[in-house]
Amino acid sequence: MMLNLDLSFFSFQLLKDFVLKGFLFSVELTVIAMIGGIFFGTILALMRLSGKKYLVIPATAYVNTMRSIPLVMVILWFYLLIPFVTGKSLGAENSAIITFIAFECAYYSEIMRAGIQSISRGQVYAGQALGMTYAQNMKLIILPQAFRNMLPVLLTQTIILFQDTSLVYAIGAYDMLKGLEVAGKNYGRPVEAYLLAVVFYFIICYSLSLLVKRLQAKIAIVR
C-alpha cells in the first residue's frame, strides 16, 4: 500500500484550496465552544454547588444527560430537530457551534466544580468574615484560584474538543477533515487524504499537549 501512495498529492496548493478553509473553521469552532463552554460550565458548576435544590437538580440533570450521550448523536439531533421545530435551518456551521457549546459546557462544568472544591474552605470562611456576599466571594477569591488550578485540565479538554470538531463532518460542515476528504475525492486519492488528516491532527494536538505540560510545570513552580 505504501508503494502506491502518490506523494505529489501533498502540496501547498492542496492546503490553500481545500484545507485552509476547513482548518480555520475547526479553530473557530474550538475557540468559540471553549469560551462558551467555560462560561456556561462555570454557571452550571456554581448552580450545582449552591446547595439550593431548584438549582442543583436541573444543573445536575443537564450535565449527567449530556455526558451520557455521544457527541455525534447530539450534533445530528440538533441539526435535524431545530428545522423540524422552527421550520428554519440554521445551517451546518451555526448548528455545530451551538451544539458544541451546549455539549462541552457539561464537561467544563465538572472541571470547574472540581477546581472550586479544591479551594480550602478556610478561604471561603475568611471572605465571609470580611462581609463578602456569596457572589463577591466567588468572584474575588474562589474562581480566580480555581481557574489557575484547573487551567491545564481546561486546556487538555480543549485539545479533545479540537479533535471532536471532526464530528461535524456528519452534518456536512466544512471543517479540516471535510476539506481533506473533498480533496481526496477530487484527486482520486482518498487514502492519501485521510493519511494527511491523521498527520495534521497528530501534529496539532501533540504540539498543544506539550505546551500544556510546560504550562502545568510553571504553575506547579508558582505554587
Secondary structure as GFF3:
##gff-version 3
##sequence-region A 1 223
A	DSSP	three_ten_helix	2	4	.	.	.	ID=ss1
A	DSSP	three_ten_helix	7	9	.	.	.	ID=ss2
A	DSSP	alpha_helix	12	14	.	.	.	ID=ss3
A	DSSP	pi_helix	15	19	.	.	.	ID=ss4
A	DSSP	alpha_helix	20	49	.	.	.	ID=ss5
A	DSSP	alpha_helix	53	67	.	.	.	ID=ss6
A	DSSP	alpha_helix	71	86	.	.	.	ID=ss7
A	DSSP	alpha_helix	92	117	.	.	.	ID=ss8
A	DSSP	alpha_helix	121	129	.	.	.	ID=ss9
A	DSSP	alpha_helix	134	137	.	.	.	ID=ss10
A	DSSP	pi_helix	138	142	.	.	.	ID=ss11
A	DSSP	alpha_helix	143	164	.	.	.	ID=ss12
A	DSSP	three_ten_helix	165	171	.	.	.	ID=ss13
A	DSSP	alpha_helix	176	187	.	.	.	ID=ss14
A	DSSP	alpha_helix	190	222	.	.	.	ID=ss15
###
